[in-house]
Amino acid sequence: MEVKTDDKKVSYRIYLVAFAIFVMAILVSVKLTNIQWVEGDYYRQLARERTVKNFTIPANRGNVYSADGSLLATSIPNYIIRFDALAPKQEDFDEYLEPLADSLSAMLCKSSNHYFNELRRARTNKDRYHFIAKGLSYTELLRIKRFPLFKLGAYKGGIITEQKTVREHPIGKIAERTVGYERIDDDGEKLYVGIEGAFASYLNGKDGRHMMQKIARNQWKPISDVNEVEPVDGYDVISTIDVYIQDIAHHALLKQLEYYEADHGCVVVMETKTGYVKAISNLGRATDGSYYETINYAVGESAEPGSSFKLAGLISMLEDKKVDTSKVYDTKGGDIVINGRHVRDSHKGGYGKISLARGFELSSNTVLVQAVYESYKDNPWGFVNNLNKYGLNKRLGVSIKGEGKPYIPQPNDKMWSRTTLPWMGFGYNVSLTPLQTLTFYNAVANNGEMVRPLFVKEIKEWDKTIKKFDKEVMNPQICSQETIDQVRAIMENVVKKGTGSKLYSPNFSMAGKTGTAQVNYGKGGKTNGDMYYSSTFVGYFPADEPQYSCIVIINKPHVAKGYYGADVSGPVFRRIAQKIFTDLPSTNNVKKLDATIKEQEKLFASYYDKQNKIKKDMVPNVISMSGMDAVALLGNIGLKVQVIGVGKVKKQSLKPGQAFNKDQTIILELS
């Protein structure tokens, strides 16, 4: 009985094991079926991805050029070198370690002992991805590949090379913010600013693709020699920037910022007729006192313009026939009260009784505020509608992202008060960016035609033009030609005998307006701790036939050194105009070669008459002739001429009508 019981127990166990195996077989079959028919595509795809992968072939990003063909931004390959310390054989590592360390020392400027110990440590730690150097050029890469041990290649020498494309700016930091650069946002995405961002769709090109198969040591090789999708390089962008003018503007601004220890500033130079921006510089002060291009103040910073806004009010009043430039206003000791608020002139004691034109030339707040308030106090919409018509209430719509929003208060705004209108008369309660202000002044220089500022003139693929950006007219005529002529004459006088008289030069003409604004001015006319001065000069040159318009704004200058627009920003404007007039190749040409000059013709006729009347053997009378003409005349008849002084002939040593011998000397005294 005991034997049978044991046999039964064994049988049960066998059945139990068999049943378990059967169940496991069923489960395996179900899983295999599921893998084959349900999840098969997923696992097949996973297997392919681990052995075969579609790699991206980056397209070459297009270049950015200046208007004169200088390279502003380009992409170049940059290399990183690493070392697989376990790849070389022990005997190769021992043999080449010291000469490799010597070679790396000579190239990378660290001691040979440093690299000797570093490479040995990497071998000991079995480091297969040890960093050696980064930022190498292609020429440096070829050199390092010829170093001892590394010349054996990746598998025997352990050298690992990684290529990275970087964006370079050959002219350095000048106009860097406008040309643009790459930055990484909070999500790790690449963003481009400036021209690089605005025209990214042209510059980027299209990436290609090719299939690669995984081989040993996580290495990949192309499956075929033909790319699945060929990369298409980006187009080149030709900007409007002139490198020479840009250099002048940048250094003129930098010099002034450094002297006045200002917080930040900007300058823009624009071609009057086309709107092409020839130079733009934006410099902000760093904690160490140096200046960098970090923010595009010219495009993005919207603030109260101060006195530079007075031009808009003057044009509005003249166009509506509200006033005449000769109308006289009493500055009342330089302090007037309108609706309980004081308006003061910067000149203590005021200017007495002066005309509207003279008030503009001297930038009198009391004159312009009285004129605007008296003209429009019963119809503020008349004034505001004019400003809207000039386009001052709208963004310019420039290609570069981040344009600041202008603000022109409207009479139906909740914030409109009894002082809004008069305060607008001298540039407060309104807000404009430097570029928006410049565009308005440029319209005056351009005989009333307002054009949009442009930063790019052409998109090219090699020598083929893909797209051109010609002049864009925003407003064909902001006001009548009569008004334009009047305000242009007044702005020329600003430089000749007004607030900008220190900038006047008889050698080249300029016209414009100074501006000194108090930024963050507190309520009730009281200053607060954040108040600072913004100094402006905006205008154009030459005054009679404007070729360029320019604005200079310097914010928060050191008050002890000065803060008025004519003193702080004006010299930058003058320097730019002066250098363009005297140095710029495009302006060093002779105009109107065929034109006749009356005075010149008169002098030539006098000389020609004397030349025909003289007797060849007698000394002519050259008294009162110019020294140059007298020398030529006497030399032609055989006399040697000795000249004392400059100017016209006052006295001659040989008397008129006297006979002379050939090569005889005559002395002329000039005065």
Secondary structure by P-SEA (a helix, b strand, c coil): caaaaaaaaaaaaaaaaaaaaaaaaaaaaaaaaaaaccaaaaaaaaaaaacbbbbbbccbbbbbbccccccccbbbbbbbbbbccccccaaaaaacaaaaaaaaaacccccaaaaaaaaaaaaaaccccccccccccaaaaaaaaacccccccccccbbbbbbbbbbbbccccccccccbbbbbccccbbbbcccccccccccccbbbbbbbbbccccbbbbccccccbbbbbbbbbbccccaaaaaaaaaaaaaaaaaacccccbbbbbccccccccbbbbbbbcccccccccccccccccccccccaaaaaaaaaaaaccccccbbbbccccccccccbbbbbccccccccccaaaaaaaccaaaaaaaaaaaccccaaaaaaaaaaacccccccccccbbbbbbbbccccccccccccccccccccbbbcaaaaaaaaaaaaaccbbbcccccccccccccccccccccccccccccaaaaaaaaaaaaaaaacccccccccccbbbbbbbbbbbccccccccccccbbbbbbcccccccccccccbbbbbccccccccccccccaaaaaaaaaaaaaccccccccccccccccaaaaaaaaaaaaaaaccccccccccccccaaaaaaaaaaabbbbbbccccccccccccccccccccbbbbbbcc
